[in-house]
Structure formats: C-alpha cells, structure tokens
Amino acid sequence: MRRYVGVVALGVGAVVVAACSGCSTDALVWGSEGAAVRSVAEQVIDDMQSSGSSSKLCADAALEVGSSEVWETMAPGEPEKYTGEESKDYTDASPTWFINLSPTDDATSGSEVPNFLFLRGSGEDLCVVAIEWGELSTSP
C-alpha cells in the first residue's frame, strides 16, 4: 500500500510541476494575481531606488514617495486582496490589492519607510494608488 501512495504522490507532484512549468515561484505561492502584485511592488521599489519615480504609480494619485534612500532597504512581502477591512483610510482610493513591504537586513530602526503599497487594477494594469508610511522597528 505504501508503494502505491508514494507513486500517487509522485504522480500528483509531477502533474503540478508539468502544469506550471512556466510559472514563477511567486505564481505557485500567491497565484497569478498575487504574483503580479509582487512583481509591481518589486518594480516600484527598484524604480524608486534608481530614479525616485515609477511608471507603476497611478497617474491620478497624489503620493508621497520619499527619497530614494528609504526604498533601498525594502522588499515586497505578502500580497492580499483589499476588502476595506484592513484599513478604511484608503477606501476612497479604490485599491484592489495591498502588499506589505519588509525591511532587509540593512534597515535602520527609527527611520520612516513605506510599510504598505495599495494597488488598483489587475495584472499588467496594476498601479500604486496609495503608500502607507510608518516608523521602522527592527529587532536587535
């Protein structure tokens, strides 16, 4: 019986790998929309580090983006669908997704950093409609 179960498990694993051979790790973990959110967040972080602006900022949003230095120690975290329960402060901006930003090991406690990106749209049309800032607190 164990041999059969092992063969079934191996077969299921092979099907998942074969069905998703072109998928990224993010797509496997977060689904295609969550992967798109992470991709946009990565692009925004990279753009903000290099030029202080990004094509992925919504044109109709008035955003405080800070200096390029504050973006240098940030990395995308976990994407989630926005339901309005997370933070009612951004409901008027009509976000569809939000993602937390996590500090890298180089981050310094006490600095003001972008904590969350709120995004509107889907897939390739995602753009950042709001940025929530907060004080960075790192563990010793």
MOJO-V758965 format. One record per residue. RES is the residue in three letters. PHI is phi in whole degrees, -180 to 180 (none if undefined). OMEGA is omega as a letter, one per 30 degrees, with the letter a starting at -180 (NA if undefined). D_LAST is the distance of its C-alpha to the last C-alpha in Angstrom with 1 decimal. Layout:
<<RES | PHI | OMEGA | D_LAST> <RES | PHI | OMEGA | D_LAST>>
This chain:
<<MET | none | a | 50.5> <ARG | -62 | l | 47.1> <ARG | -61 | l | 48.3> <TYR | -65 | l | 49.3> <VAL | -61 | l | 46.0> <GLY | -62 | l | 44.2> <VAL | -67 | l | 46.7> <VAL | -63 | l | 46.1> <ALA | -62 | l | 42.3> <LEU | -63 | l | 42.7> <GLY | -63 | l | 45.2> <VAL | -65 | l | 43.0> <GLY | -61 | l | 40.1> <ALA | -65 | l | 42.6> <VAL | -65 | l | 43.8> <VAL | -62 | l | 40.3> <VAL | -64 | a | 39.6> <ALA | -66 | a | 43.1> <ALA | -69 | a | 43.0> <CYS | -121 | a | 39.8> <SER | -63 | l | 40.3> <GLY | -95 | a | 39.8> <CYS | -82 | l | 36.7> <SER | -84 | l | 33.2> <THR | -60 | l | 30.4> <ASP | -60 | l | 29.3> <ALA | -66 | l | 32.9> <LEU | -66 | a | 32.8> <VAL | -81 | a | 29.6> <TRP | -108 | a | 30.2> <GLY | 82 | a | 33.9> <SER | -65 | l | 35.6> <GLU | -69 | l | 34.8> <GLY | -62 | l | 31.1> <ALA | -64 | l | 31.1> <ALA | -64 | l | 32.9> <VAL | -62 | l | 30.3> <ARG | -63 | l | 27.5> <SER | -62 | l | 29.8> <VAL | -64 | l | 30.4> <ALA | -60 | l | 26.8> <GLU | -62 | l | 26.2> <GLN | -64 | l | 29.2> <VAL | -61 | l | 28.2> <ILE | -60 | l | 24.8> <ASP | -61 | a | 26.7> <ASP | -62 | a | 29.4> <MET | -66 | l | 27.3> <GLN | -65 | a | 25.4> <SER | -89 | a | 28.8> <SER | -128 | a | 31.2> <GLY | 78 | l | 29.7> <SER | -151 | l | 32.0> <SER | -153 | l | 32.8> <SER | -71 | a | 36.0> <LYS | -93 | l | 34.0> <LEU | -89 | a | 33.6> <CYS | -60 | a | 36.4> <ALA | -61 | a | 39.2> <ASP | -93 | a | 39.9> <ALA | -102 | l | 36.3> <ALA | -93 | a | 35.3> <LEU | -114 | l | 31.6> <GLU | -89 | a | 29.1> <VAL | -104 | l | 27.5> <GLY | 71 | a | 25.5> <SER | -87 | a | 25.2> <SER | -64 | a | 24.8> <GLU | -63 | a | 21.6> <VAL | -69 | a | 19.7> <TRP | -87 | a | 20.9> <GLU | -64 | a | 19.7> <THR | -107 | a | 16.3> <MET | -109 | l | 17.7> <ALA | -140 | l | 19.2> <PRO | -67 | l | 21.5> <GLY | -106 | a | 20.6> <GLU | -105 | l | 23.2> <PRO | -76 | l | 26.5> <GLU | -143 | l | 28.4> <LYS | -65 | l | 31.9> <TYR | -87 | a | 32.0> <THR | -114 | a | 34.1> <GLY | 98 | l | 33.7> <GLU | -79 | a | 31.9> <GLU | -69 | a | 28.4> <SER | -157 | a | 28.9> <LYS | -72 | l | 32.3> <ASP | -61 | a | 31.5> <TYR | -110 | a | 32.2> <THR | -58 | a | 35.4> <ASP | -64 | l | 37.7> <ALA | -80 | l | 36.2> <SER | 56 | l | 37.3> <PRO | -71 | l | 34.4> <THR | -109 | a | 34.9> <TRP | -140 | l | 31.4> <PHE | -145 | a | 27.8> <ILE | -145 | l | 24.7> <ASN | -79 | l | 21.0> <LEU | -111 | a | 19.1> <SER | -111 | l | 15.7> <PRO | -75 | l | 13.4> <THR | -84 | a | 13.4> <ASP | -65 | a | 10.8> <ASP | -83 | a | 12.1> <ALA | -67 | a | 11.3> <THR | -111 | l | 10.4> <SER | -58 | l | 9.3> <GLY | 95 | a | 12.6> <SER | -84 | l | 15.1> <GLU | -82 | a | 17.9> <VAL | -137 | l | 18.1> <PRO | -71 | a | 20.6> <ASN | -93 | a | 19.4> <PHE | -139 | l | 22.7> <LEU | -109 | l | 25.9> <PHE | -108 | a | 29.1> <LEU | -118 | l | 31.9> <ARG | -122 | l | 35.6> <GLY | 104 | l | 38.1> <SER | -155 | l | 38.0> <GLY | 52 | a | 37.9> <GLU | -69 | a | 38.7> <ASP | -92 | l | 39.3> <LEU | -68 | l | 35.8> <CYS | -145 | a | 34.5> <VAL | -81 | a | 31.7> <VAL | -105 | l | 33.2> <ALA | -156 | l | 30.1> <ILE | -128 | l | 26.5> <GLU | -99 | a | 24.2> <TRP | -104 | l | 21.7> <GLY | -163 | l | 18.6> <GLU | -82 | a | 15.6> <LEU | -76 | l | 12.6> <SER | -127 | l | 9.6> <THR | -113 | l | 6.5> <SER | -83 | l | 3.8> <PRO | -67 | NA | 0.0>>
